[in-house]
């Protein structure tokens, strides 16, 4: 039926069907209800694309600690590591590096993202020049999403610093706010000064960020940003680092990965005791269900539809594009990198009970339980195996 439609109308119908599928994938009605307002703002109203400024209301509590008690030594040590490892984007990165994003000898993203035999599955044949241009646009899209995510992380980390109850946590939170500001700075600068192209925020990423920033519960913000989104970021950063030959970008990503390793460590330290000892069984189940739904969303929904709409809409269907990109070597590597870190962390903080495990197993995610959690990994561990 859709084949006979004009390309524009067909694209809108396919997008609507695709968005409905996001809703239908959620098995838990309570999680769906909590995320529905953000889904409307992101998927239906497309506020991330149609507005230059989006106002989000957050009613999280602020904890003002007048005891100044320091009784969380592991958090204190993490804070000291953060202070010692601060870096300066102007001084520590060589911005004089000449970056030609269309130079096939030093690609921003190599052809390994979409190998030649994979590209040949498309009904349209790309010239060598078009192939280079596609890689360039994919790189701009990926780095744009990193930038948008870092802006969300900047605000979420500031909110959590206000809410968290440990003084050492507030001290570390202050360093993370600085880290996220620096990450936002470097991705924006690289996109602006070196690539000269920036994409709008992906609708599904906007939904997750909107949901986190407007939720009043500090531990949901912590779980969403420190564990889920930071896990997504680490997987994406590692994938792009290993597929790039551009030295400035590789060095930039290496610095960012070290910072993100501390942020996830902060998350598991703060949440382990809270989830296992301070929540009721019903509250813990709610957070367990929410984490699962977001994990599935992150696994299935970052399909670079902005690239599809720019390059292939009207040539192949959105469903065909989804199948193509979800099974690409780069996306499979990204999912492996992401869940290899995410699943052990969820287990460590007490959100992988026997009740929820069969749902993860359905998506093959339990295979990642053997990995180390963030409390067992240093910044150097996280970059030791980068290529």
Phi, psi and omega in degrees: 000318183290336184300330183274355182282154170301150187303317183296313180295318179299319180298320181293321179293315180298321179295318179298317179297319180297317180293322177298323180297329176298315180295316184292339178289338182284119183274339188256115184296330180291319177294318178302315181297322182289329182266350186302314180301320178292323178296320177297313182295323184273315187269321182271307182278343178053047183296330179294338181254329187267348181242144175276335176224130179245127178263127180239131180266127179235134184241035182290150179282152174252127179258112179258107187270110180265001176270332181055034183285134178246098183223030180230076189301323181293323176293323178298318179295322178295321177299317179296322176298320180295318179297316183290337186251020174295146180224161185246118184299325180289320186269327188264349175245139182271089182285356175279353179304130178281116181247115174251101187294349179251015177275111183292345179282332179229071187288145171295315172227129184283171177294351177296338177298311172232091181301158184303317182293336178283318179298329181295347177286343179290145179287351177247138181266130181264137173286168178302320179294319179294325178298315178296318180295321178297315178300318179299315180292322176298318178299315179298321180295312181299311182293329175296318179293325174301314181298313179298318179298322180292327175295318176298319180295325178300313183287319181296319180293326176293318178297315181295323178300323176293323190269328188299146188269349182263134180297320177298327176294323177293321178297312178296319180303324176298322178291326179291322176303317178296317179302311184294324176298319179293320178296316177301317179301311188286323178291318178297318181293319180295315179297319184284312187273332187251324184256334177060031176204141181219140179256154173296163178293138176296138184302318182290324175295320178300319180301313181295314181295317178299318181297317181291316186287338181260353178282132184280346185276120186297324184287333173291318175301315180299309180300313183293314185275309187287328183258307188281301185290321177294325175296318174301315182296316180299319178297317181291316181299316181295320180297312181292319178304314184284346179256003181252151174247359185279117190295322180295315180297317181298319180291319177302312182295325179297317176298316183294318180300319178300316178297314184296328178300319177293322182296318178292321177302315176305315181298314182290325177296315184290326190266336185302305181294320181299313183288323186275333188241340188249348181258151172286166178300321181294319179294321180292320177298321179299316180289325177296315179294318180298316180299320179296313181298320180290323177299317179293319179300316180292327180290323192252346197249353181268080192255012178053047180297334176297324175291317178304312183295327182281328189248321195234358179296133184092346178259315173230162180281163177298322179296319178297320177297316179302316179295320182296310186284326182292335179258008179290151179304322181294317181291324177294322176293320178300313180297320178297313179299319183292309186282339175297331177265322187290311188297314176300327179291318177298322177295317183296323183271002173092024181247030176229058181289164176304333179296319187269339187302320179302330180290319175294322182298327179301329180260010178072020185274343181292343179298340185269000182297336183287349182287169179276146174273171189296333180290346181260004187234136175263174176302318181293325177301321185289338181250359186296326184255016175290143181263000000 
